[in-house]
Each structure stands twice: as C-alpha cells, then as structure tokens.
Amino acid sequence: MSASFEPAPPEDYLMRLAASDLGRGYKALATAELDLHEGLDVLDLGCGPGADLPAYARAVGPSGTVLGLDHDAEAVTRARALVRDLPTVRVEEADVHHLDLAGSSIDRAHTDRALQHVADPGRVLAETFRVLRPGGRAVLAEPDWGTLVVDGPDAATSDAYGRFVVEQVVRNGRIGRRLAGLAERTGFMVERVVPVTAVFRDVRAADQVLGLARVARRAVEAGYLRERAEARWTEHLATQPFFASVTLFVVVADRPPA
C-alpha cells in the first residue's frame, strides 16, 4: 500500500477528526446552533470518546448537566477519562433507541455522525423528541455519503466506490438528505438545515477521514470493483492532484412549545 494511505483505521480517529479544521468548523456551527447557556441539561447521543462534552459543560456551567451516551464500552471508558474532573458531566453505556430517561427531562440534544450507524434512525429521533422538554432543541449533524465525490482516473470506478460506501460501508448512507423529513414526521419543527461541504485537496488528509485505500480493497472483495481498476484508481489518487468532497448536514430541530 502506498505511503499516502493508512493501513488500518487509527484508534484515535474520532478525536483526530474533532481536532481537524473540518471537525472544528462544523462542531463550532453545531454548538452555536444548540444555543447553550447556564443551567441547561444537555444530552449527547452517540458521544463516542467525548470530544464535545467538555465544551458543553463549560457552556451550561455548574448549574447545568451534560449526559453522554454511547453503545461502545471502550468509547465510554475513554469519554469518562476525558471528563473525570468535570462533576456536571456523566457518561453512560446505552442503546440510544431506548433512552432510560424521563419524558421532557432534557433541554438540548445532539448527534454527531451517530444516526448514520444506528439500526433505526426514526426510533432514535422519537426517543429524542420524547425526552426533550417542550421548546427544547435537537441539533443533528449527519453526513450524506451519496454526495461523496472523488476525482479518479475514470468516473465509473469512482462511482462504483461511492455506491459501495452508501450500500455496504455505512448503514444509513443517505441519512443526511432524509434527516429533516424524519425529524418533521417525528413532530419536530425543523428551523434550519445547514450544509457543510468538506473539500479535500490533500490525499493524506482525505485518507484519514475516508479510509480511501482500505475501503477500495473492501469494494474489490465485495465485487464492486475489479482488482485492476482498484489498483489504477488508488495509484492515481496517490500520485496525481487530488480532489474529494462530501457534504454533512446540520439539522436544527425544535420540540414545539407546550
């Protein structure tokens, strides 16, 4: 494998993405849309290793609370270590389809690239709606992998790669375009949908987010790409001027006042 590509997913992928220019940009937008202030109770669904939790704790102050939930025990352990000195933050292992929370008990809810992986995004949104107080807000940041564009040596190979990502790699690969409609059908008032398009001109930076060569090899194994086409495609990405982009949508959704 070319030195341009990482041979395996990095263990610190989520934290590294959060610290990147891309991560800081859309996370700042999502945090601003949450409209956090002193005394609010905040729920982070699919919090992962807890990248967003310290900022939320600072925003809601000592009279507010922050609860991070994730199904992955290792991520929960890492998040707890990150926030161990923040008394207003709690992190629990949980199934976000079934929240062990009272109805109308949370002021703000947040997801960041979590709904793309869950079994039933509609169920998660229904649970989010249930636990939000009337007038509360959910800010949902989710990619649409159907918008992925990679400039390769031929359109057919890049298109096949994109189909593989949507159909096989990500459970809900087109959640970005579906999210506003799902939220409205759940009962939310969708206030805004803000597109954030990530543009990559450096193949190494793109590979850290997209796993280009690793995913291409999986596409060969799944029959989406032929060996020769995959080899030519990855060689082109590693040696020629690079371009890729994908769009994430930040959906701002409020529970109507009582």
VMD Tcl script that draws the C-alpha trace (Angstrom):
set ca {
  {0.00 0.00 0.00}
  {1.24 3.48 -0.86}
  {2.68 5.55 1.97}
  {-0.12 8.03 1.23}
  {-2.66 5.64 2.76}
  {-3.05 4.37 6.31}
  {-3.02 0.55 6.51}
  {-5.60 0.35 9.31}
  {-8.15 2.64 10.96}
  {-6.40 4.77 13.62}
  {-7.56 4.22 17.18}
  {-7.84 7.96 17.77}
  {-9.83 8.62 14.59}
  {-12.78 10.40 16.24}
  {-10.62 12.66 18.39}
  {-8.33 13.40 15.44}
  {-11.31 14.36 13.28}
  {-12.64 16.59 16.08}
  {-9.29 18.41 16.23}
  {-9.02 18.89 12.46}
  {-10.01 22.10 10.66}
  {-13.05 20.25 9.28}
  {-14.09 18.95 12.70}
  {-13.61 22.25 14.48}
  {-15.60 24.06 11.82}
  {-18.78 22.03 11.77}
  {-18.65 21.31 15.51}
  {-18.49 25.04 16.23}
  {-21.54 25.50 13.99}
  {-23.46 22.72 15.75}
  {-22.55 24.07 19.18}
  {-23.68 27.56 18.23}
  {-26.99 26.19 16.97}
  {-27.53 24.37 20.27}
  {-27.73 27.82 21.89}
  {-26.28 26.59 25.18}
  {-26.36 28.72 28.31}
  {-26.18 28.45 32.07}
  {-28.38 25.84 33.71}
  {-29.38 23.74 30.69}
  {-29.45 19.92 30.68}
  {-27.72 18.56 27.57}
  {-27.82 15.06 26.04}
  {-25.12 13.93 23.59}
  {-26.34 10.80 21.77}
  {-23.51 8.65 20.45}
  {-20.92 10.74 22.25}
  {-18.01 8.44 21.32}
  {-14.81 9.31 23.23}
  {-16.42 12.52 24.48}
  {-14.88 15.16 22.22}
  {-17.81 17.56 22.65}
  {-18.59 17.03 26.33}
  {-16.10 19.48 27.93}
  {-17.31 22.37 25.77}
  {-20.92 21.63 26.67}
  {-20.04 21.51 30.37}
  {-18.35 24.91 30.16}
  {-21.35 26.37 28.37}
  {-24.02 25.19 30.82}
  {-21.94 25.94 33.91}
  {-22.19 24.43 37.38}
  {-25.99 24.58 37.44}
  {-26.38 22.60 34.20}
  {-25.75 18.95 33.39}
  {-24.28 17.03 30.46}
  {-25.05 13.37 29.74}
  {-23.12 11.46 27.09}
  {-24.45 8.12 25.85}
  {-22.75 5.57 23.63}
  {-23.22 1.85 22.94}
  {-19.47 1.17 22.75}
  {-17.92 0.29 26.12}
  {-14.41 1.31 25.07}
  {-15.61 4.72 23.88}
  {-17.47 5.20 27.17}
  {-14.30 4.40 29.12}
  {-12.32 6.95 27.13}
  {-15.02 9.60 27.49}
  {-15.18 9.07 31.25}
  {-11.43 9.53 31.48}
  {-11.68 12.76 29.48}
  {-14.34 14.28 31.76}
  {-13.31 12.77 35.10}
  {-12.64 16.24 36.54}
  {-15.97 17.68 35.36}
  {-18.58 16.99 38.07}
  {-21.56 18.05 35.96}
  {-20.82 15.50 33.20}
  {-21.94 11.87 33.21}
  {-21.17 9.25 30.57}
  {-23.14 6.01 30.30}
  {-23.19 2.96 28.05}
  {-26.65 2.85 26.49}
  {-28.79 1.96 23.48}
  {-29.92 5.27 22.02}
  {-33.03 3.57 20.62}
  {-34.30 3.12 24.20}
  {-33.38 6.02 26.48}
  {-33.60 5.41 30.21}
  {-34.69 8.99 30.78}
  {-37.94 10.57 31.86}
  {-40.01 12.37 29.28}
  {-39.50 16.10 28.97}
  {-36.32 16.00 31.08}
  {-33.66 17.42 28.70}
  {-33.23 20.92 27.22}
  {-30.83 20.16 24.37}
  {-29.93 17.02 22.39}
  {-27.12 16.46 19.92}
  {-25.90 13.82 17.49}
  {-22.67 13.95 15.50}
  {-22.37 11.30 12.78}
  {-24.23 8.82 15.01}
  {-27.52 8.34 13.17}
  {-25.66 7.11 10.09}
  {-24.80 3.97 12.07}
  {-27.93 3.16 14.12}
  {-30.42 0.43 13.24}
  {-33.46 2.73 13.26}
  {-32.88 6.50 12.98}
  {-36.62 7.16 13.26}
  {-36.78 5.40 16.60}
  {-33.82 7.40 17.91}
  {-35.46 10.65 16.83}
  {-38.72 9.60 18.50}
  {-36.87 8.94 21.75}
  {-35.05 12.25 21.42}
  {-38.36 14.04 20.93}
  {-39.83 12.27 23.98}
  {-37.07 13.27 26.39}
  {-36.80 16.88 25.20}
  {-38.76 19.45 27.14}
  {-41.34 21.45 25.15}
  {-39.39 24.24 23.47}
  {-36.20 22.16 23.63}
  {-33.83 21.78 20.70}
  {-32.02 18.98 18.91}
  {-29.06 19.66 16.64}
  {-28.24 16.72 14.40}
  {-25.03 16.69 12.34}
  {-25.02 13.83 9.85}
  {-23.22 13.20 6.54}
  {-24.81 12.15 3.27}
  {-22.43 9.71 1.65}
  {-24.40 9.91 -1.58}
  {-22.74 13.31 -2.02}
  {-19.23 11.81 -1.95}
  {-17.15 12.86 -4.95}
  {-13.66 11.51 -5.63}
  {-11.77 12.59 -8.76}
  {-10.17 9.39 -10.05}
  {-8.82 8.23 -13.39}
  {-12.30 7.31 -14.62}
  {-15.82 8.13 -13.50}
  {-17.04 4.53 -13.45}
  {-14.55 3.42 -10.79}
  {-15.18 6.44 -8.59}
  {-18.95 5.96 -8.94}
  {-18.67 2.28 -8.02}
  {-16.58 3.20 -4.99}
  {-19.25 5.68 -3.93}
  {-22.03 3.11 -4.37}
  {-20.12 0.68 -2.18}
  {-19.79 3.27 0.59}
  {-23.52 4.04 0.51}
  {-24.75 0.48 0.10}
  {-22.31 -1.52 2.19}
  {-19.98 0.57 4.37}
  {-22.40 2.93 6.11}
  {-25.70 1.54 7.41}
  {-27.67 4.72 6.68}
  {-25.51 6.16 3.94}
  {-28.04 8.77 2.79}
  {-29.23 9.87 6.24}
  {-28.17 13.47 5.55}
  {-30.87 14.05 2.94}
  {-33.50 12.12 4.91}
  {-32.91 13.75 8.28}
  {-35.07 16.87 8.02}
  {-38.05 14.86 6.80}
  {-37.61 12.24 9.52}
  {-37.46 14.97 12.15}
  {-40.62 16.65 10.87}
  {-42.52 13.35 10.76}
  {-41.46 12.78 14.36}
  {-43.07 16.06 15.41}
  {-40.10 18.42 15.40}
  {-40.21 21.86 13.86}
  {-37.14 22.00 11.60}
  {-35.77 25.52 11.92}
  {-32.76 25.23 9.63}
  {-30.74 22.80 7.55}
  {-27.15 23.96 7.10}
  {-24.94 22.13 4.57}
  {-21.25 21.81 5.37}
  {-19.18 20.53 2.45}
  {-15.75 19.16 3.24}
  {-13.31 19.62 0.37}
  {-10.06 17.66 0.41}
  {-7.09 18.60 -1.74}
  {-4.52 16.52 0.16}
  {-4.77 12.76 -0.22}
  {-3.29 12.04 3.21}
  {-5.80 14.29 4.95}
  {-8.64 12.74 2.95}
  {-7.49 9.23 3.74}
  {-7.53 9.98 7.47}
  {-11.26 10.71 7.18}
  {-12.34 8.49 4.29}
  {-10.03 5.46 4.52}
  {-9.70 5.52 0.74}
  {-7.43 2.56 0.05}
  {-8.90 0.36 2.81}
  {-12.43 0.92 1.55}
  {-11.37 0.35 -2.07}
  {-9.92 -3.05 -1.13}
  {-13.19 -3.95 0.57}
  {-15.03 -2.86 -2.58}
  {-12.94 -5.34 -4.58}
  {-13.76 -8.12 -2.12}
  {-17.47 -7.25 -2.34}
  {-17.45 -7.27 -6.15}
  {-17.98 -3.55 -6.68}
  {-14.51 -3.01 -8.17}
  {-12.14 -5.14 -10.20}
  {-8.57 -5.61 -8.99}
  {-7.00 -3.81 -11.92}
  {-9.40 -0.85 -11.69}
  {-8.82 -0.54 -7.94}
  {-5.03 -0.57 -8.37}
  {-5.17 2.10 -11.08}
  {-7.59 4.18 -9.00}
  {-5.52 4.20 -5.80}
  {-2.30 4.84 -7.76}
  {-3.94 7.84 -9.39}
  {-5.10 9.19 -6.01}
  {-1.62 8.83 -4.55}
  {0.31 10.39 -7.43}
  {-1.95 12.94 -9.17}
  {-3.51 16.21 -7.98}
  {-6.21 15.15 -5.55}
  {-9.83 16.22 -5.07}
  {-12.64 14.79 -2.99}
  {-15.67 16.23 -1.25}
  {-18.62 15.13 0.86}
  {-21.46 17.09 2.43}
  {-22.66 16.93 6.03}
  {-25.98 18.48 7.04}
  {-26.63 20.19 10.36}
  {-30.35 19.94 11.10}
  {-31.71 22.28 13.76}
  {-34.99 20.89 15.11}
  {-37.12 22.18 17.97}
  {-39.78 20.43 20.00}
  {-42.83 22.70 19.82}
  {-43.72 24.59 22.99}
  {-46.48 23.11 25.09}
}
mol new
graphics top color blue
foreach p $ca { graphics top sphere $p radius 0.5 }
foreach p [lrange $ca 0 end-1] q [lrange $ca 1 end] { graphics top cylinder $p $q radius 0.2 }
display resetview
